[in-house]
Amino acid sequence: MMWEGHESAVLVAAHRGERFTAPENTMTAFRRAAALGVDMIETDVRMTADGELVIMHDATVDRTTDGTGAVREMSFAQFRSLNAACDYEDFAPEAPPTLEEFLKFCASQNGMLIDFELKEYPVDGNEARAWECADRTIAMLEDYGFGDRCVLNSFNGALLEYIDEKYDHRYRLHGYYPYDILKGARRDPRTYLYCLCLISEKAGPNGTRKHFNFNVPPKAYFEAVRAAGIEPWVCAGIYSRAEIERCAQLGATLITTDYPADILAHLRSLGYHN
């Protein structure tokens, strides 16, 4: 069981905060998620042109702010001038947060866990920037005491291997299953991963991927991950009580969700969350 001694059988992670009642990946969304009693917050780390660590899911700011352009091409001042609540009529303007601002908040929440998705990938000449972002994120989370209260997450296997090797297996690493989703992996992911989010899809011909005609990952996926001694987690996309119950029965130990209030209520009614 993850984080030995946790009293709930299935934990709940808020995906980018309480993102459907507040602007995603904002301090408002994180505060609302924490108030619901989630066990973990999942969020995304990027780096501005001048090297500041910030919170933003997309490579560009277009979808979630009133600005345009790539985060990596913006100065920190430009990034902080954006309004991440521009699409919400009842919200005051709110700048997208920094990693440090987020960590300060989480440090005030007793027992809060964090899933950091590292968005700088070591591809197309971006290797040095990806390593720097990972190293500086780790340094900052250690400064705030989150070394044992986090997982480090990426769709890039090379980045996870870099962290595992440089930091001598110090951190819980989060990948994705089926394993071929992890791009750039050189090693067997089973040798370094702590948890895997199960994706309800399979590889198709010529490198394509096919989503199953159901949301709950197949039983065989759970069995394969558990047999490898890795925690089976479920990604955002599970909504109904029946789906949640099925995932719990199959052995899921955490559900990442866009609807944390509903997921918590269902798990509690089923006896899987205290």
C-alpha positions as CSV (number, residue, x, y, z in Angstrom):
1,M,0.0,0.0,0.0
2,M,1.4,3.4,-0.9
3,W,2.6,5.7,1.8
4,E,2.5,3.0,4.5
5,G,-0.1,3.6,7.2
6,H,-2.6,5.6,5.1
7,E,-6.0,4.9,6.4
8,S,-7.9,4.9,3.1
9,A,-7.7,2.0,0.6
10,V,-8.1,4.2,-2.4
11,L,-6.7,7.7,-2.5
12,V,-8.0,10.7,-4.5
13,A,-5.8,13.1,-6.5
14,A,-7.4,16.4,-7.8
15,H,-6.3,16.8,-11.4
16,R,-5.0,20.3,-11.8
17,G,-7.0,21.2,-8.7
18,E,-10.8,21.5,-8.5
19,R,-10.6,22.4,-12.2
20,F,-14.3,22.4,-13.1
21,T,-15.5,24.8,-10.4
22,A,-12.4,27.1,-10.6
23,P,-9.8,27.9,-13.3
24,E,-7.4,24.9,-13.6
25,N,-4.0,25.0,-12.1
26,T,-4.7,28.2,-10.1
27,M,-4.3,28.7,-6.4
28,T,-8.1,29.0,-6.2
29,A,-8.5,25.5,-7.7
30,F,-5.8,24.1,-5.4
31,R,-7.4,25.7,-2.3
32,R,-10.9,24.3,-3.3
33,A,-9.4,20.8,-3.8
34,A,-7.7,20.8,-0.4
35,A,-10.9,22.0,1.2
36,L,-12.7,18.9,-0.2
37,G,-10.3,16.6,1.6
38,V,-8.4,15.2,-1.3
39,D,-5.2,13.2,-0.5
40,M,-3.2,14.6,-3.4
41,I,-3.0,17.4,-5.9
42,E,-1.7,16.7,-9.4
43,T,-0.2,19.6,-11.2
44,D,2.2,20.6,-14.0
45,V,5.7,22.2,-13.9
46,R,7.2,24.3,-16.7
47,M,10.0,26.8,-17.0
48,T,9.9,30.3,-18.4
49,A,12.5,31.7,-20.8
50,D,14.4,33.3,-17.9
51,G,14.3,30.1,-15.8
52,E,11.4,30.5,-13.4
53,L,9.5,27.4,-12.4
54,V,5.8,27.9,-13.0
55,I,2.5,25.9,-13.1
56,M,0.9,25.4,-16.5
57,H,-0.5,22.3,-18.2
58,D,-0.2,23.3,-21.9
59,A,3.0,24.2,-23.7
60,T,1.2,27.5,-24.6
61,V,-0.9,29.8,-22.4
62,D,-3.6,30.2,-25.1
63,R,-6.3,27.8,-23.7
64,T,-6.3,28.8,-20.1
65,T,-5.3,32.5,-20.0
66,D,-5.9,35.8,-21.8
67,G,-2.5,35.6,-23.4
68,T,-0.9,33.8,-26.3
69,G,2.4,32.0,-26.8
70,A,4.7,29.4,-25.4
71,V,5.6,29.4,-21.7
72,R,9.2,28.6,-22.6
73,E,9.4,31.8,-24.7
74,M,7.9,34.1,-22.1
75,S,9.7,36.0,-19.4
76,F,8.5,35.4,-15.9
77,A,7.1,39.0,-15.8
78,Q,5.1,38.3,-18.9
79,F,3.8,35.0,-17.5
80,R,2.7,36.6,-14.3
81,S,0.9,39.4,-16.0
82,L,-1.6,36.8,-17.5
83,N,-5.1,36.3,-16.2
84,A,-5.8,32.6,-15.7
85,A,-9.5,33.3,-14.7
86,C,-10.4,35.2,-17.9
87,D,-13.1,32.7,-18.9
88,Y,-14.8,32.8,-15.5
89,E,-17.4,35.5,-15.0
90,D,-17.5,35.3,-11.3
91,F,-13.8,35.2,-10.6
92,A,-11.4,38.1,-10.0
93,P,-8.3,38.2,-12.3
94,E,-5.8,35.7,-11.1
95,A,-2.2,35.1,-12.3
96,P,-1.1,31.6,-13.0
97,P,1.0,30.4,-10.0
98,T,4.7,29.7,-9.5
99,L,5.9,26.4,-8.2
100,E,7.1,28.0,-5.0
101,E,3.7,29.6,-4.4
102,F,2.0,26.2,-4.8
103,L,4.5,24.5,-2.5
104,K,4.1,27.1,0.2
105,F,0.3,26.4,0.1
106,C,0.7,22.6,0.2
107,A,3.2,22.9,3.1
108,S,0.3,24.4,5.1
109,Q,-1.9,21.4,4.4
110,N,-1.3,18.6,6.9
111,G,-0.4,15.4,5.0
112,M,-1.0,16.7,1.5
113,L,0.7,14.7,-1.2
114,I,1.7,16.1,-4.6
115,D,2.0,14.6,-8.1
116,F,4.4,16.8,-10.1
117,E,4.1,16.2,-13.8
118,L,7.4,17.5,-15.3
119,K,6.5,19.1,-18.7
120,E,10.0,19.8,-20.0
121,Y,11.0,16.8,-22.1
122,P,14.5,15.8,-23.1
123,V,13.8,15.8,-26.9
124,D,14.7,17.9,-30.0
125,G,17.7,19.5,-28.3
126,N,15.8,20.3,-25.2
127,E,17.8,17.9,-23.0
128,A,19.7,20.5,-20.9
129,R,16.5,22.4,-20.2
130,A,14.7,19.3,-19.2
131,W,17.4,18.2,-16.8
132,E,17.6,21.7,-15.3
133,C,13.8,21.9,-14.8
134,A,13.8,18.5,-13.1
135,D,16.8,19.3,-10.9
136,R,15.5,22.7,-9.8
137,T,12.0,21.2,-9.1
138,I,13.5,18.6,-6.9
139,A,15.7,21.1,-5.1
140,M,12.7,23.2,-4.4
141,L,10.4,20.4,-3.3
142,E,13.1,19.3,-0.9
143,D,13.4,22.8,0.5
144,Y,9.7,22.6,1.4
145,G,9.9,19.0,2.8
146,F,8.1,17.2,0.1
147,G,10.8,14.6,-0.8
148,D,8.7,11.9,0.8
149,R,5.3,13.4,0.0
150,C,5.4,13.4,-3.8
151,V,5.7,11.5,-6.9
152,L,7.5,12.7,-10.0
153,N,5.5,12.1,-13.2
154,S,6.3,12.1,-16.9
155,F,5.3,10.6,-20.2
156,N,9.0,10.6,-21.1
157,G,10.9,7.5,-19.9
158,A,14.3,9.1,-20.5
159,L,13.4,11.9,-18.0
160,L,12.3,9.4,-15.3
161,E,15.5,7.3,-15.8
162,Y,17.6,10.5,-15.5
163,I,16.0,11.2,-12.1
164,D,16.2,7.6,-10.9
165,E,19.9,7.4,-11.8
166,K,21.0,10.8,-10.7
167,Y,19.2,10.7,-7.3
168,D,20.0,7.0,-6.6
169,H,16.4,5.8,-6.5
170,R,15.4,8.5,-4.0
171,Y,12.1,9.5,-5.5
172,R,8.8,7.7,-6.2
173,L,8.4,7.8,-10.0
174,H,5.1,7.8,-11.8
175,G,4.7,6.4,-15.4
176,Y,2.0,5.2,-17.7
177,Y,0.8,1.8,-18.8
178,P,1.0,0.2,-21.4
179,Y,4.7,0.9,-21.2
180,D,5.1,1.9,-24.8
181,I,3.4,5.2,-23.8
182,L,6.7,6.1,-22.1
183,K,8.7,7.7,-24.9
184,G,12.5,7.5,-24.9
185,A,12.8,4.8,-22.3
186,R,16.0,2.7,-22.4
187,R,15.5,0.6,-19.3
188,D,12.8,-1.7,-18.2
189,P,10.3,0.7,-16.5
190,R,9.5,-2.0,-14.0
191,T,12.9,-1.5,-12.4
192,Y,12.3,2.1,-11.4
193,L,8.6,3.0,-11.3
194,Y,6.6,3.3,-8.1
195,C,3.2,3.7,-9.7
196,L,1.6,3.6,-13.1
197,C,-1.5,5.3,-14.4
198,L,-3.4,2.8,-16.5
199,I,-4.6,4.1,-19.8
200,S,-7.6,2.4,-21.3
201,E,-6.1,1.9,-24.7
202,K,-3.7,-0.4,-26.6
203,A,-1.1,-0.1,-29.3
204,G,-2.4,-0.4,-32.9
205,P,-0.6,-0.9,-36.2
206,N,2.1,1.5,-37.3
207,G,2.5,3.1,-33.9
208,T,-1.2,4.2,-33.6
209,R,-3.2,3.8,-30.4
210,K,-6.7,2.6,-30.0
211,H,-8.9,3.5,-27.1
212,F,-11.1,0.7,-25.7
213,N,-14.9,1.1,-25.8
214,F,-15.0,1.5,-22.1
215,N,-13.3,3.7,-19.5
216,V,-12.1,1.3,-16.8
217,P,-8.8,-0.3,-17.8
218,P,-8.8,-4.0,-18.5
219,K,-8.4,-6.4,-15.6
220,A,-5.2,-7.7,-17.3
221,Y,-3.6,-4.3,-17.0
222,F,-4.2,-4.2,-13.2
223,E,-2.8,-7.7,-12.9
224,A,0.3,-7.0,-14.9
225,V,1.1,-3.9,-12.9
226,R,0.5,-5.5,-9.5
227,A,2.6,-8.5,-10.5
228,A,5.5,-6.1,-11.1
229,G,5.1,-4.7,-7.6
230,I,4.0,-1.3,-8.9
231,E,1.0,0.7,-7.6
232,P,-1.9,0.7,-10.1
233,W,-3.4,4.1,-10.4
234,V,-6.3,5.3,-12.6
235,C,-6.2,8.5,-14.7
236,A,-8.8,11.2,-15.0
237,G,-11.7,10.0,-17.1
238,I,-13.5,7.7,-14.5
239,Y,-16.7,9.3,-13.4
240,S,-19.6,7.0,-12.5
241,R,-20.0,5.1,-9.2
242,A,-20.0,1.8,-11.1
243,E,-16.6,2.7,-12.8
244,I,-15.1,3.7,-9.4
245,E,-16.3,0.6,-7.7
246,R,-14.9,-1.6,-10.5
247,C,-11.5,0.2,-10.3
248,A,-11.4,-0.3,-6.6
249,Q,-12.3,-4.0,-6.9
250,L,-9.5,-4.5,-9.5
251,G,-7.0,-3.0,-7.0
252,A,-6.6,0.6,-7.9
253,T,-4.9,2.5,-5.0
254,L,-5.4,6.0,-6.3
255,I,-7.8,7.7,-8.7
256,T,-6.8,11.0,-10.4
257,T,-10.0,13.0,-11.1
258,D,-11.5,16.2,-12.5
259,Y,-14.4,15.7,-10.1
260,P,-12.9,15.2,-6.7
261,A,-16.0,15.9,-4.7
262,D,-18.0,13.2,-6.5
263,I,-15.2,10.6,-6.5
264,L,-14.7,11.1,-2.7
265,A,-18.4,10.8,-2.0
266,H,-18.6,7.5,-4.1
267,L,-15.5,6.0,-2.5
268,R,-16.7,6.9,1.0
269,S,-20.1,5.4,0.4
270,L,-18.4,2.2,-0.8
271,G,-16.1,2.0,2.2
272,Y,-12.8,2.7,0.3
273,H,-12.0,6.2,1.7
274,N,-12.1,7.5,5.2
